[in-house]
Amino acid sequence: MNERDVRLPDGEAITPPLGQGTWMMGEDPSRRAEEIATLRRGLDLGLTLIDTAEMYGDGASEEMVGEAIRGRREEVFLVSKAYPQNASEARLPDACRRSLRRLGTDRLDLYLLHWRGNVPLGETVVAMERLKRDGLIRNWGVSNLDTDDMEELSAADGFGCQTNQVLYNLTRRGVEWNLLPWMSSRGIPAMAYSPIEQGRLLSHPEFALLAEGLSLSPARLALAWLLERPGVIPIPKAGSVAHVEDNAGALDVRLDEETRTFLDKLFPPPTHRTPLEMI
Ligand SMILES: NC(=O)c1ccc[n+]([C@@H]2O[C@H](COP(=O)([O-])OP(=O)(O)OC[C@H]3O[C@@H](n4cnc5c(N)ncnc54)[C@H](OP(=O)(O)O)[C@@H]3O)[C@@H](O)[C@H]2O)c1
C-alpha cells in the first residue's frame, strides 16, 4: 500500500489510484488495434483499473476491453456500468450477464448504476447485492449521484456502495462543497470522470503555460492535481500509447504550494452549493 492508494469501504486497495476510461473507444474499426495496444500499455504501466459501460458504443467499448484484457484478466480491476432502466431486480441480472459476455469474463470487480433513473434506489441495492451473492460482481457502486441521492441510498440500506463516479476536474470543482466531504466522512472514494475535461482543459492558455513552466504536459498536471486529493481515483481516457504513458507519469508528480495556490486562482474552489454537473 502506497501513501496515495485509495481504499474502498470493503478494505480493498485501488493501487495505483489512477485508472483508464474507455468512453468513445471500440467504435471505429480503424482505431481498434491502437486502442487495444493503449489499454495493454496502460496495464503494463500499472493502470489496472479499467472503466467501461454497457452504454459506450452500445457494447462496443466492452467488447474492445474484453479483447484488450484477454489472457490478463487477473491483473485487471474491471468496472462497468448499467443503464438506469436496467437497474431493477428484473433486468439487472441480464444486463450484467450481457456485459460479462462482451467482456469475456465471469465477474466484474465493480458494477455501477450509471446515473439515477426511475427505478427506486432501494430496488437497485437489492439487485446489486443479489449479483454479489451470486458471484457475478465482486462489488457495486453508483455514478452521478448528488449528496441528497447518496443520503437516500444510505437510507435504503445502500451501505455496500463502494464508490460514486462523478465529473471532477479543475474546471468542475462544485463537488468539493458538500458531495466529496459527505463521501469522505463515510470512507467512500470518488472516481473522477472526464479528469481532463475531455481534453478541453489542455488548451486553457494560462493552465498550459503553467504546465510548460513546470516541464509537465497539461494532461499530467491536471491528473497530478486530482491525485493529490485524498480518496479520488481519476480515470482518464487515452486513445494512444503516447497519451497513456503521459498520463501514467502523473503518478510521479508532486506539486508545490505555489503551484497549488496558482491553480486555485485559475480555477477557484466552490463558494456555495451547486447541483452536481454531468457530462
Ligand atoms: N459515469 C459517467 O457518467 C461518465 C461520464 C463521462 C466519462 N466517464 C468515464 O470517464 C472516462 C474519462 O472521461 P472522458 O473520456 O469523458 O474524458 P477525459 O479523460 O477527461 O479526456 C479524454 C480526452 O483527452 C485526451 N487525452 C487523454 N490523455 C491525453 C494526454 N496525455 N495528452 C493529450 N490529450 C489527452 C483524449 O484524446 P485521445 O483519445 O487522442 O488520447 C480524449 O480526447 C471515460 O472514458 C469514461 O470511462 C464516465
The ligand as an ORCA input file, in Angstrom:
! r2SCAN-3c Opt
* xyz 0 1
  N     -20.026      7.922    -15.252
  C     -20.211      8.766    -16.229
  O     -21.315      9.277    -16.431
  C     -19.062      9.117    -17.126
  C     -19.157     10.248    -17.972
  C     -18.037     10.559    -18.753
  C     -16.896      9.769    -18.693
  N     -16.855      8.657    -17.883
  C     -15.648      7.782    -17.823
  O     -14.508      8.602    -17.576
  C     -13.556      8.405    -18.614
  C     -12.744      9.645    -18.869
  O     -13.561     10.742    -19.230
  P     -13.667     11.285    -20.736
  O     -13.303     10.237    -21.687
  O     -15.022     11.904    -20.831
  O     -12.640     12.496    -20.784
  P     -11.113     12.737    -20.333
  O     -10.457     11.510    -19.873
  O     -11.136     13.942    -19.448
  O     -10.480     13.223    -21.723
  C     -10.284     12.371    -22.827
  C      -9.711     13.217    -23.953
  O      -8.427     13.701    -23.551
  C      -7.450     13.282    -24.492
  N      -6.219     12.886    -23.778
  C      -6.075     11.889    -22.862
  N      -4.814     11.859    -22.385
  C      -4.150     12.862    -23.019
  C      -2.816     13.332    -22.956
  N      -1.920     12.784    -22.142
  N      -2.472     14.378    -23.744
  C      -3.368     14.955    -24.580
  N      -4.654     14.563    -24.666
  C      -5.042     13.515    -23.902
  C      -8.032     12.108    -25.220
  O      -7.510     12.077    -26.529
  P      -7.036     10.699    -27.211
  O      -8.257      9.859    -27.307
  O      -6.483     11.183    -28.508
  O      -5.977     10.113    -26.325
  C      -9.525     12.448    -25.226
  O      -9.816     13.322    -26.287
  C     -14.434      7.977    -19.806
  O     -13.667      7.441    -20.855
  C     -15.368      7.042    -19.125
  O     -14.755      5.790    -18.886
  C     -17.906      8.345    -17.083
*
